[in-house]
């Protein structure tokens, strides 16, 4: 199976998570900021999931899985430690739904990579299921390189790009300016502020 990396907007989409243990908890945490409509199907749930349910951040159906639980689901996540239940979910998944199976990634069509964010910067690492531990190791390494400073830096790049793209400069000049902003010294916040003042003054005349 060849996987295609993809960023996806789950805002307002129905996401069903079958299972209430630690794996389900991790998936819930992954998806909390996505704007998805989260529903957890499980007789019992971890304390953290329960806390999120009490706060109204997800829907919990305290029951055993039934095929109709998947009706209109955009994304289905199988996260139980019961192979019979897992297989039941796989078999009941509608053909047009996305499916992630924690215990056997090859049974689904979606996998969750190791991932971290710094503002608008989003970094994902995957070994296509070969070694989640290696993905975690690489994530930890990259997290030390792309630290919290990169959140502000990417915001700076975004604002600068908007100014440059809407300027009267020729495309070649725009490209050179954008490339220049990738210099490491622009990680300095004071230099970012000065550059933005310069861009606003020179480009938007």
GUPABA-25678 format. One record per residue (C-alpha): residue in three letters; x negated, y negated, z; residue number from 0. Coordinates in nm, 4 decimals. Last residue first. Layout:
N
   res         xx         yy         zz     n
   ALA          X          Y          Z   NUM
...
//
This chain:
205
   res         xx         yy         zz     n
   UNK    -0.4076    -5.3225    -0.1262   204
   UNK    -0.3197    -4.9695    -0.0178   203
   UNK    -0.6551    -4.8133    -0.0961   202
   UNK    -0.8877    -5.0560     0.0754   201
   UNK    -0.7134    -5.1470     0.4015   200
   UNK    -0.5294    -4.8231     0.4672   199
   UNK    -0.8350    -4.6205     0.3739   198
   UNK    -1.0660    -4.8275     0.5909   197
   UNK    -0.8357    -4.8083     0.8912   196
   UNK    -0.8119    -4.4341     0.8356   195
   UNK    -1.1902    -4.4062     0.8207   194
   UNK    -1.2332    -4.5974     1.1449   193
   UNK    -0.9854    -4.3714     1.3240   192
   UNK    -1.1538    -4.0561     1.1940   191
   UNK    -1.4973    -4.1836     1.2962   190
   UNK    -1.3670    -4.2383     1.6483   189
   UNK    -1.2204    -3.8888     1.6497   188
   UNK    -1.5486    -3.7177     1.5549   187
   UNK    -1.4673    -3.4132     1.3443   186
   UNK    -1.5459    -3.6470     1.0533   185
   UNK    -1.9158    -3.5764     1.1156   184
   UNK    -1.8593    -3.2268     0.9784   183
   UNK    -1.8081    -3.3523     0.6239   182
   UNK    -1.4736    -3.2413     0.4814   181
   UNK    -1.3627    -3.6026     0.4320   180
   UNK    -1.6072    -3.6332     0.1406   179
   UNK    -1.4080    -3.3753    -0.0553   178
   UNK    -1.0934    -3.5847    -0.0241   177
   UNK    -1.2764    -3.8947    -0.1460   176
   UNK    -1.4256    -3.7104    -0.4425   175
   UNK    -1.0861    -3.5673    -0.5376   174
   UNK    -0.9210    -3.9080    -0.5210   173
   UNK    -1.1940    -4.0592    -0.7394   172
   UNK    -1.1404    -3.7888    -1.0035   171
   UNK    -0.7634    -3.8380    -0.9914   170
   UNK    -0.7995    -4.2116    -1.0556   169
   UNK    -0.7167    -4.4394    -0.7643   168
   UNK    -0.3789    -4.6116    -0.7551   167
   UNK    -0.3034    -4.4720    -0.4101   166
   UNK    -0.0292    -4.2299    -0.3142   165
   UNK    -0.2613    -3.9292    -0.3140   164
   UNK    -0.5221    -4.1175    -0.1093   163
   UNK    -0.2840    -4.2245     0.1656   162
   UNK    -0.1187    -3.8826     0.1895   161
   UNK    -0.4582    -3.7140     0.1914   160
   UNK    -0.5798    -3.9349     0.4756   159
   UNK    -0.2771    -3.8500     0.6875   158
   UNK    -0.3249    -3.4769     0.6270   157
   UNK    -0.6997    -3.4863     0.6841   156
   UNK    -0.6494    -3.6725     1.0139   155
   UNK    -0.3884    -3.4200     1.1249   154
   UNK    -0.6381    -3.1463     1.0311   153
   UNK    -0.9001    -3.3156     1.2499   152
   UNK    -0.6625    -3.3532     1.5437   151
   UNK    -0.5927    -2.9787     1.5487   150
   UNK    -0.9551    -2.9027     1.4643   149
   UNK    -1.0752    -3.0485     1.7917   148
   UNK    -0.8851    -2.7697     1.9732   147
   UNK    -1.1420    -2.5116     1.8611   146
   UNK    -1.2146    -2.3723     1.5164   145
   UNK    -1.5509    -2.2135     1.5948   144
   UNK    -1.4602    -2.0574     1.9320   143
   UNK    -1.1256    -1.9392     1.7928   142
   UNK    -1.3097    -1.7821     1.4997   141
   UNK    -1.4923    -1.5438     1.7342   140
   UNK    -1.1785    -1.4482     1.9285   139
   UNK    -0.9897    -1.3880     1.6032   138
   UNK    -1.2746    -1.1716     1.4728   137
   UNK    -1.2566    -0.9543     1.7856   136
   UNK    -0.8770    -0.9318     1.7698   135
   UNK    -0.8897    -0.8229     1.4045   134
   UNK    -1.1575    -0.5681     1.4977   133
   UNK    -0.9322    -0.4306     1.7706   132
   UNK    -0.6392    -0.4107     1.5259   131
   UNK    -0.8514    -0.1711     1.3194   130
   UNK    -0.7268    -0.0198     0.9925   129
   UNK    -0.3820    -0.1801     1.0063   128
   UNK    -0.4336    -0.3912     0.6962   127
   UNK    -0.7536    -0.5316     0.8554   126
   UNK    -0.5821    -0.8629     0.9200   125
   UNK    -0.6822    -1.2072     1.0412   124
   UNK    -0.4657    -1.5193     1.0473   123
   UNK    -0.5700    -1.8816     1.1021   122
   UNK    -0.3170    -2.1683     1.1079   121
   UNK    -0.4350    -2.5289     1.1112   120
   UNK    -0.1420    -2.7679     1.1500   119
   UNK    -0.2095    -2.8032     1.5229   118
   UNK    -0.4741    -2.5484     1.6155   117
   UNK    -0.3078    -2.2145     1.5585   116
   UNK    -0.3938    -1.8515     1.6252   115
   UNK    -0.3239    -1.5195     1.4556   114
   UNK    -0.3955    -1.1474     1.4568   113
   UNK    -0.1833    -1.0241     1.1695   112
   UNK     0.1817    -0.9120     1.1946   111
   UNK     0.2699    -0.6565     0.9275   110
   UNK     0.5642    -0.6542     0.6863   109
   UNK     0.6836    -0.3865     0.4407   108
   UNK     0.7500    -0.1148     0.6970   107
   UNK     0.6743     0.2547     0.7267   106
   UNK     0.3039     0.1911     0.6688   105
   UNK     0.2827    -0.0098     0.9904   104
   UNK     0.3422     0.2978     1.2051   103
   UNK     0.3973     0.2279     1.5771   102
   UNK     0.4748    -0.1429     1.5367   101
   UNK     0.7200    -0.1014     1.2481   100
   UNK     0.7884    -0.4290     1.0672    99
   UNK     1.0762    -0.4488     0.8200    98
   UNK     1.1923    -0.7266     0.5877    97
   UNK     1.5508    -0.6796     0.4743    96
   UNK     1.6629    -0.6255     0.1136    95
   UNK     1.6997    -0.2471     0.1336    94
   UNK     1.9066    -0.2592     0.4564    93
   UNK     1.7290    -0.0904     0.7509    92
   UNK     1.9247     0.2100     0.8791    91
   UNK     1.6523     0.4654     0.7986    90
   UNK     1.3813     0.2577     0.9639    89
   UNK     1.5998     0.1973     1.2693    88
   UNK     1.6728     0.5673     1.3097    87
   UNK     1.3041     0.6457     1.2702    86
   UNK     1.2173     0.4138     1.5562    85
   UNK     1.4907     0.5633     1.7728    84
   UNK     1.3541     0.9141     1.7183    83
   UNK     0.9942     0.7975     1.7714    82
   UNK     1.0746     0.6443     2.1097    81
   UNK     0.8054     0.3973     2.2189    80
   UNK     1.0126     0.1042     2.0928    79
   UNK     0.9079    -0.1945     1.8807    78
   UNK     1.0826    -0.1806     1.5435    77
   UNK     1.1047    -0.5356     1.4078    76
   UNK     1.3746    -0.6286     1.1592    75
   UNK     1.3606    -0.9465     0.9518    74
   UNK     1.6467    -1.1056     0.7554    73
   UNK     1.9172    -0.9273     0.9543    72
   UNK     2.2653    -0.9576     0.8032    71
   UNK     2.3842    -0.6382     0.9779    70
   UNK     2.0994    -0.4740     1.1684    69
   UNK     2.2958    -0.4073     1.4879    68
   UNK     2.5414    -0.2137     1.2683    67
   UNK     2.2974     0.0800     1.2662    66
   UNK     2.3238     0.1310     1.6418    65
   UNK     2.0464     0.0879     1.8974    64
   UNK     2.1116     0.1438     2.2662    63
   UNK     2.2564    -0.1441     2.4642    62
   UNK     2.1878    -0.4635     2.6509    61
   UNK     2.2203    -0.7033     2.3563    60
   UNK     1.9843    -0.9878     2.4339    59
   UNK     2.0066    -1.3152     2.2393    58
   UNK     1.7080    -1.5483     2.2453    57
   UNK     1.5940    -1.8855     2.3769    56
   UNK     1.8946    -1.9283     2.6060    55
   UNK     1.6838    -1.9898     2.9169    54
   UNK     1.8124    -1.6675     3.0709    53
   UNK     1.7052    -1.4838     2.7533    52
   UNK     1.3548    -1.6284     2.7812    51
   UNK     1.3341    -1.5066     3.1419    50
   UNK     1.4550    -1.1622     3.0390    49
   UNK     1.1880    -1.1460     2.7696    48
   UNK     0.9268    -1.2329     3.0325    47
   UNK     1.0638    -0.9697     3.2739    46
   UNK     1.0448    -0.6923     3.0156    45
   UNK     1.3711    -0.5604     2.8769    44
   UNK     1.6138    -0.2753     2.9439    43
   UNK     1.9012    -0.1257     2.7438    42
   UNK     1.7419    -0.2650     2.4260    41
   UNK     1.8356    -0.4703     2.1193    40
   UNK     1.6664    -0.8116     2.1166    39
   UNK     1.8164    -1.0828     1.8968    38
   UNK     1.6118    -1.3821     1.7818    37
   UNK     1.7586    -1.6574     1.5641    36
   UNK     1.4386    -1.7843     1.4031    35
   UNK     1.3097    -2.1358     1.4726    34
   UNK     0.9524    -2.0139     1.4295    33
   UNK     0.8296    -2.1360     1.7692    32
   UNK     0.9451    -1.8249     1.9551    31
   UNK     0.8282    -1.5822     1.6862    30
   UNK     0.4910    -1.4640     1.8124    29
   UNK     0.6174    -1.4644     2.1731    28
   UNK     0.9059    -1.2386     2.0705    27
   UNK     0.6614    -1.0101     1.8923    26
   UNK     0.4458    -0.9864     2.2025    25
   UNK     0.7493    -0.9066     2.4191    24
   UNK     0.8609    -0.6364     2.1778    23
   UNK     0.5186    -0.4746     2.2138    22
   UNK     0.5426    -0.5085     2.5909    21
   UNK     0.8806    -0.3424     2.6210    20
   UNK     1.2313    -0.4410     2.5108    19
   UNK     1.2874    -0.2508     2.1896    18
   UNK     1.4636    -0.3195     1.8601    17
   UNK     1.3825    -0.6750     1.7562    16
   UNK     1.6360    -0.8312     1.5191    15
   UNK     1.5547    -1.1551     1.3388    14
   UNK     1.8393    -1.3622     1.1938    13
   UNK     1.7050    -1.6575     0.9971    12
   UNK     1.7668    -2.0170     1.1082    11
   UNK     1.4015    -2.1131     1.0616    10
   UNK     1.2046    -1.8079     0.9482     9
   UNK     0.9785    -2.0007     0.7081     8
   UNK     0.7120    -1.7689     0.5653     7
   UNK     0.3365    -1.7866     0.5096     6
   UNK     0.2264    -1.4947     0.2926     5
   UNK    -0.0711    -1.2623     0.2568     4
   UNK     0.0106    -0.9875     0.0008     3
   UNK    -0.0249    -0.6279     0.1179     2
   UNK    -0.1374    -0.3395    -0.1027     1
   UNK     0.0000     0.0000     0.0000     0
//
